[in-house]
Amino acid sequence: MRFSPDDVVCRVALNLGWVRTAEEALRAWLPLVSELRPVSTQFEEAGPDGLRRGYLADLLVVFPPQEGRTAEGGTAEGGTARDRLLAPVGELARRLGLDPAAFEVDEDGLGGALNVKDEQDGSPYGAYLVLALTGADPLNPEGEQADYDDTGEDLL
């Protein structure tokens, strides 16, 4: 999937460990999904041997640049790449019920992560990880689908 170099692209990982059915999970997430309008979603039941319980969701949300802001030109107010990243990520974090101050920006100011370390600090939607990158998918910054023929044992 291609993005504008000015887009802020976020991956939001959600886990509702207290739900017992897919229907319960989808009903809980529907208002959030309707509001955020992700370009991609993935829902699945957590594996029985995994770290998480219940149901998982991964949302790919794209925030176009705010009016008058570009990656190259900054803003009339002199905003930085970091400012352009933090504005939509802060709004997203608040919407998820997370603390925007916990978002850690990389050294370039073009990406970062908000990782909820304690389950009690989580959001009502079960958000536990927000990854953000300007202009690309944080999980696939090269923009191409990864396709592996091997078993992946070397990655363990």
C-alpha positions in Angstrom: 0.0 0.0 0.0 1.4 3.4 -1.0 1.1 6.5 1.2 1.8 10.2 0.7 5.2 11.2 2.2 3.1 13.6 4.4 0.7 11.0 5.7 1.0 9.8 9.3 0.4 6.1 9.2 -0.5 4.3 12.5 -0.8 0.6 13.4 -3.1 0.1 16.4 -3.0 -3.2 18.2 -6.0 -4.1 20.3 -6.8 -7.0 22.6 -10.0 -7.6 24.4 -9.1 -10.4 26.8 -12.5 -10.4 28.6 -14.7 -11.2 25.6 -15.7 -14.8 24.9 -17.0 -14.5 21.3 -16.0 -12.8 18.1 -19.4 -11.1 18.1 -18.7 -9.5 21.5 -15.3 -8.2 20.3 -16.7 -6.8 17.1 -19.5 -5.0 18.9 -17.0 -3.5 21.3 -14.7 -2.3 18.5 -17.4 -1.2 16.0 -17.7 2.4 17.3 -13.9 2.9 17.2 -13.6 1.3 13.7 -16.5 3.5 12.4 -14.8 6.6 13.8 -11.2 5.9 12.7 -12.1 4.4 9.3 -9.0 2.3 9.0 -7.7 1.4 5.5 -7.0 -2.1 6.7 -8.3 -4.2 9.6 -7.4 -7.7 10.8 -9.4 -9.5 13.5 -8.6 -12.9 15.1 -9.0 -15.0 18.1 -6.0 -15.1 20.4 -4.1 -18.4 20.2 -4.6 -20.7 23.2 -0.9 -20.9 23.9 -0.2 -17.2 23.3 0.5 -14.3 25.5 -2.9 -12.8 25.0 -6.5 -14.0 25.5 -9.8 -13.2 23.9 -9.7 -11.4 20.6 -7.1 -9.3 18.8 -7.4 -6.6 16.2 -4.9 -4.7 14.1 -6.0 -1.4 12.5 -4.1 0.5 9.9 -5.1 4.2 10.2 -3.9 7.0 7.9 -4.0 10.6 8.8 -3.4 12.9 5.9 -1.4 16.1 6.6 -3.2 18.9 8.3 -4.1 21.8 6.2 -1.0 23.8 5.2 1.5 21.2 6.5 4.0 19.2 4.4 6.9 17.0 5.2 9.3 19.2 3.2 8.1 22.6 3.8 7.0 22.7 7.4 4.2 25.1 8.2 3.7 28.8 8.2 4.0 28.5 12.0 7.4 26.7 11.6 6.2 23.3 12.8 8.7 20.4 12.6 8.3 16.8 11.4 7.9 15.8 15.1 5.1 18.3 15.5 3.3 16.9 12.4 3.6 13.4 13.8 2.6 14.2 17.4 -0.6 16.1 16.5 -2.6 13.2 15.0 -0.9 10.6 17.2 -1.9 12.5 20.3 -5.5 12.8 19.2 -5.5 9.0 18.4 -4.0 8.2 21.8 -6.6 10.3 23.6 -9.4 8.6 21.6 -8.1 5.2 22.6 -8.0 6.2 26.2 -4.2 6.2 26.4 -1.8 8.9 27.6 -0.3 10.7 24.6 2.8 11.7 26.7 3.8 7.9 26.7 4.4 8.1 22.9 8.1 7.8 22.3 9.3 9.5 19.1 12.4 8.2 17.2 15.4 10.5 16.8 14.3 11.7 13.3 10.9 12.7 14.6 9.2 10.7 11.8 8.0 7.7 13.8 7.5 6.3 17.2 5.6 4.0 19.5 3.2 4.1 22.4 3.5 0.8 24.3 1.1 0.1 27.2 3.3 -1.7 29.7 0.6 -2.5 32.3 -2.8 -3.9 31.4 -4.5 -1.7 34.0 -3.2 1.3 32.0 -4.9 0.1 28.8 -7.9 1.6 27.0 -11.5 0.5 27.0 -10.9 -0.9 23.5 -7.9 -2.9 24.7 -5.3 -0.8 22.8 -1.9 -1.8 23.9 0.4 -0.7 21.1 0.3 2.2 18.7 3.1 2.4 16.1 3.3 5.5 13.9 5.5 6.5 10.9 5.3 9.4 8.5 4.8 8.3 4.9 4.9 4.5 5.4 3.4 1.6 7.2 5.3 1.2 10.5 5.3 -2.6 10.1 6.4 -2.4 6.5 8.3 0.8 5.7 9.5 -0.5 2.4 6.0 -0.7 1.1 6.1 -4.2 -0.3 4.5 -7.3 1.0 7.0 -9.7 2.7 6.7 -13.2 1.2 8.9 -15.9 2.6 9.4 -19.3 1.1 11.4 -20.6 4.1 10.0 -21.9 7.4 11.3 -18.9 9.3 13.2 -20.9 11.9 16.2 -18.6 11.4 14.0 -15.8 12.7 13.4 -17.4 16.1 
